[in-house]
C-alpha cells in the first residue's frame, strides 16, 4: 500500500500534470490513512474484547481479599466477632466506604450491625450485614452473620470474650455491567449493544469464624480467625479448579491513656486521652498464584471530648516466594462523640499515588454512625470495654 501511495512524482511534469498528480496523490494518501486507521481501530477492539473475555474467565475462578474498612473500631464486629456485646448496652452501627472513586473499577462497601450483652446467657449477641460491590456492580457480595460472644471475668480487672460467628454469603457475577469490544464506536466510544452472551452466576456458601478478646480499663487486644472452614466459593464445581474462601487472621492491641479526666465513670467536656493501636491482618492464598497479603496498621487517636481525631499508617506485605514491603496508605479521621451518638469520617491517601508520576486513584472515603440505646439497669454492672470509637 505504501508503494502505491508514492507512485506520483511531480518534478518532471508540467504544472497541469502536477496539479492532477497532487490531487490524485492526496486522495490515495487519504485512502491509505483511512485504511490504516480502520485496521488500527479493529485491532484495538479485538484486543479489548480478548482482555474482557480473559478477565471474565478469571473472575469465575478467582480468590479475593475480604473488603476493607479503615475505621476499625467503628465496625467492631467486622474486626473481631468477640466484640459483640462488649459495650454491654444495645448498639447499632452503620458504615459506608467508597474506594477508588476516580477509577471505573470502583469499590463500594457497606455494613450494618446490632449487638447487645445479655446477662441471662452470659454473653453478647450480634447480627452483622456486609455488602460489597466491585467493578461498578459486576461482582456483588452480600453476607449476613449471627454471633454469640461468651464473657468471663478472669480477674477483678481483666475480662475475656470468646465468640463464634456463623455466616451465609451470596456472591454473584453479572456480566451485563461489563464493557465489550463490539460496543465501541470509533468516534463516539461505547454506544452499541453487545452481542456477547451475558451470563449471570451466583453461589451461596456457609462460613464460620471465631475470635477472642481480653480487656481491662486501660488495655485491650484480641485475635480473630475468619473463614476457618475455608468453604468452596467457585461458581463451577470443577474438582481440578475449585477455589476456596481464603482464611483471614487479624490481631489487634491497644491502650487508652488518660491525660485529663474529671470523673472516672462519666465523660465530660474537655476530657482528654490518647490511644496507640496496632492491628495486623493476614489473608493467605487470595490469588491463583498462591500469594498471601498482610497489612500492618499503626494508629494513634487523640480525644478531647466530644471531638476525636486520629491517623493510621498502613503497610502492605506481599509474599510471592519472598516478602515484599509495600507502603499502602495514610488514613486520617475525625469524629464526634456526644451522648448516645457517634459519627466519624475518614479518608485514605493511597501512598503509591502520592509519588511523582503516579496516577491518583481518588483514595477512599468512609463514613460511620453509631447509636447507643438505653441500657438495662442490671447490665450497667457488667464490665464494658474501653477502646477507640472509630
Protein Blocks (a to p, Z undefined) as FASTA:
>chain_A
ZZmmmmpccklccfklmmmmmmmmmmmmmmmmmmmmmmmmmmmmmmmmmmmmmmmmmmmm
cccdddddfblmlmmmlmpmklgoklopacdddddddehklbmkbccddddddddddfkl
opacddddddddehhhlaccddddddddddddfblmbccddddddddddddddfklpccf
klpcfklopabdcfbdcddddddddddddddddddfkbccddddehklopafbfbfcfkl
cccddddddddddddddfbdfbfkbccehiacddddddddddehkbfnopacdddddddd
ddddfbdcddddddddddehiacdddfbdcddddddehjbccdddddddfklmpghiace
hiaadddddddddddfklmmpccddddfZZ
